[in-house]
Amino acid sequence: MTNEADSTTEALADDPRPDGLRSAPSLVVVNTGNGKGKSSAAFGVMLRALAVDWNVAVAQFIKSSDWKVGEEKMGRRLGVDWFAFGDGFTWDSDNLDDDKAHAREGWATAKRLIAAGEHQLVILDELTYLCSWGWIDQDDVIATITGRPAHVNIVVTGRDAPAELIAIADTVTEMTEIKHAYQQGIRAKRGIDF
């Protein structure tokens, strides 16, 4: 047990915020990397947005609507417009052409949601995969996000975020895997992982 007097860690003495901070009408946030928590972090933002009475939409591009994950259950209860376009993990797929069609349909719907401007927050969960696999036009994604109505905030999740997406984002966080329960043979746990 360590007491405060023995601690070699010092609290921040200087304010870490830069000078000249300004407000922005909206932000683009990207959660990427190989670590767990990209979607979970996005759903934390979803709760914050709901707490300030924003209209929120979630578009999931890989997870199946059959999964009924906890975030969807609670999001729908709280009034989130929730769309799941995927059929599940691609390694379980029997028809990748069908998956690609779902991806294109999902992106078309998400694009309309963004352009309509009815939501102050649109979460594009697992969108990076569709870009990196070439299932949708990455240039169209970038143009849609940069051309969005000024009040629409966007959160994008998924591994391998394209450099072009990182370049237009205001905040990019890379989740780094240090250790994962899967590596120990432990299945995903309801309430923690979904």
C-alpha positions in Angstrom: 0.0 0.0 0.0 1.3 3.4 -1.0 0.5 6.6 0.8 0.3 10.1 -0.7 3.7 11.1 0.8 5.4 8.2 -0.9 3.9 8.8 -4.4 6.3 10.0 -7.1 3.4 11.1 -9.3 2.7 14.8 -9.2 -0.6 16.4 -10.0 -0.7 18.7 -12.9 0.4 22.2 -11.8 -0.2 23.9 -15.2 -3.5 24.2 -17.0 -3.1 21.9 -20.0 -5.7 23.7 -22.1 -4.3 25.8 -25.0 -4.8 29.5 -25.1 -7.3 31.0 -27.5 -10.0 28.3 -27.3 -13.1 28.9 -29.4 -16.4 27.3 -29.9 -17.3 25.2 -32.9 -20.8 24.6 -34.3 -20.1 20.8 -34.5 -17.3 18.3 -34.2 -16.2 15.2 -36.0 -14.8 12.5 -33.6 -13.1 9.3 -34.8 -12.5 6.3 -32.4 -10.1 3.9 -34.1 -7.4 1.4 -33.3 -7.2 -2.3 -32.4 -8.3 -1.9 -28.8 -11.7 -2.5 -27.3 -14.0 0.5 -26.5 -14.4 2.4 -29.8 -18.2 1.9 -30.0 -18.6 2.0 -26.2 -17.0 5.4 -26.2 -19.3 6.6 -29.0 -22.3 5.4 -27.0 -21.0 7.4 -24.0 -21.2 10.5 -26.3 -24.7 9.4 -27.3 -25.7 9.6 -23.6 -24.2 13.0 -23.2 -26.0 14.2 -26.3 -29.3 12.9 -25.0 -28.7 14.6 -21.6 -28.7 18.0 -23.4 -31.8 17.0 -25.4 -30.2 16.5 -28.8 -31.8 14.3 -31.4 -29.5 11.3 -31.9 -29.2 8.7 -34.7 -27.0 5.6 -34.7 -26.1 3.8 -37.9 -24.4 0.4 -37.4 -22.7 -1.1 -40.4 -21.5 -4.5 -39.3 -23.6 -5.5 -36.3 -26.8 -7.3 -37.1 -30.2 -5.9 -36.0 -30.8 -9.4 -34.7 -28.2 -9.0 -32.0 -30.3 -6.7 -29.7 -27.2 -5.3 -27.9 -27.6 -3.4 -24.7 -26.7 0.0 -26.2 -29.5 -0.4 -28.8 -32.0 -1.5 -26.2 -31.3 1.6 -24.0 -30.8 3.9 -26.9 -34.2 3.1 -28.4 -35.8 3.5 -25.0 -34.3 7.0 -24.8 -35.5 8.0 -28.2 -32.4 7.3 -30.4 -33.2 6.6 -34.0 -31.3 3.3 -34.4 -30.4 1.6 -37.7 -28.5 -1.7 -38.0 -27.5 -2.5 -41.6 -25.1 -5.4 -41.2 -25.5 -9.1 -41.0 -22.8 -9.7 -38.5 -19.1 -10.4 -38.6 -17.8 -10.9 -42.1 -16.0 -14.1 -41.1 -19.4 -15.6 -40.5 -20.8 -14.5 -43.8 -22.2 -16.8 -46.4 -22.6 -14.1 -49.0 -20.2 -11.1 -49.0 -22.0 -9.6 -52.1 -25.1 -9.4 -49.9 -23.1 -7.8 -47.1 -21.7 -5.2 -49.6 -25.3 -4.4 -50.7 -26.3 -3.9 -47.1 -23.3 -1.6 -46.6 -24.2 0.5 -49.6 -27.9 0.7 -48.5 -26.7 1.6 -45.0 -24.4 4.3 -46.2 -27.2 5.8 -48.4 -29.5 5.9 -45.4 -26.8 7.4 -43.1 -26.0 10.0 -45.8 -29.6 11.1 -45.9 -29.8 11.3 -42.1 -26.7 13.6 -42.1 -27.9 15.8 -44.9 -31.4 16.1 -43.4 -30.0 17.9 -40.4 -32.7 16.6 -38.0 -30.1 15.1 -35.6 -27.5 17.0 -33.7 -25.4 13.8 -33.4 -25.0 10.9 -35.9 -22.9 8.0 -34.8 -21.5 6.0 -37.7 -20.5 2.8 -35.9 -17.9 0.6 -37.7 -18.0 2.8 -40.8 -14.2 2.7 -41.2 -14.4 -1.0 -42.3 -16.6 -0.2 -45.2 -14.1 2.4 -46.4 -11.0 0.3 -45.9 -12.6 -2.7 -47.6 -13.7 -0.6 -50.6 -17.4 -1.4 -50.0 -18.4 2.2 -50.2 -16.8 5.3 -51.8 -14.5 6.8 -49.3 -14.4 10.1 -51.1 -18.2 10.2 -50.8 -17.9 9.6 -47.0 -15.4 12.4 -46.7 -17.5 14.8 -48.8 -20.7 14.0 -46.8 -19.0 14.5 -43.5 -17.3 17.8 -44.5 -20.5 19.0 -46.2 -22.8 18.2 -43.4 -25.1 20.9 -41.9 -23.1 23.0 -39.5 -24.9 21.8 -36.3 -24.5 18.0 -37.0 -21.9 16.3 -34.9 -20.4 13.0 -36.2 -18.8 10.2 -34.4 -17.1 7.5 -36.5 -15.8 4.2 -35.1 -13.8 1.3 -36.4 -10.3 0.0 -36.9 -8.0 1.3 -39.6 -9.5 4.8 -40.0 -8.4 6.1 -43.4 -5.9 9.0 -43.3 -8.4 11.2 -45.1 -11.0 10.7 -42.4 -8.4 11.4 -39.7 -7.4 14.6 -41.5 -10.9 16.1 -41.4 -11.7 15.0 -37.8 -11.5 17.3 -34.9 -10.7 14.6 -32.4 -9.1 11.2 -33.1 -8.6 8.6 -30.4 -6.7 5.4 -31.1 -7.7 2.6 -28.8 -4.6 0.4 -28.0 -5.1 -3.2 -27.0 -2.9 -4.1 -24.0 -4.7 -7.3 -23.1 -8.1 -8.8 -24.0 -10.2 -11.5 -22.4 -10.4 -13.3 -25.7 -6.7 -14.0 -25.5 -7.4 -15.9 -22.3 -10.2 -17.9 -23.9 -13.0 -15.9 -22.4 -16.1 -15.2 -24.5 -17.7 -11.7 -24.8 -19.7 -11.0 -21.7 -23.2 -9.5 -21.8 -23.2 -6.3 -19.8 -19.6 -5.6 -20.5 -19.0 -6.3 -24.2 -22.5 -6.1 -25.6 
